[in-house]
């Protein structure tokens, strides 16, 4: 699933949540969905919260619940943080992006093609779609199956 990159996005590899988070995916959702902002995105591979600023994320809450983060190196392979105008705070090998959307490397080919189509829209085309109550900048989920 390509996810739309908001001003600041904290993007989790769902495999890491399953493996490391004390109460798994469902516990992760319960603990953080109401606390991490209005923009939440999820698919088979990624879970993402977005805010305007990095200061709105309490990394200690994630760490205390089992997500790995090396404070000295300022690195985690469980998640990364993307800032729209500055890129990633650290690189991970499981994510790719085109500066508009980000996706897990194992994202379905059809979802990547849809993301590329949307990325090529003009601002005027996006505004027309939004007036028609279509949101091309939402999470792209063509083959979503979240029965975990």
Secondary structure, 3 states (H helix, E strand, C coil): CCEECCCEEEEEEHHHHHHHCCCHHHHHHHHHCCCCCCEEEECCCEEEEEECCHHHCCHHHHHHCCCCCECCCCECCCEEEEECCCEECCCCCCEEECCCEEEECCCCHHHHHHHHHHHCCCHHHHHHHHHCCCCCCCCCCCCCCCCC
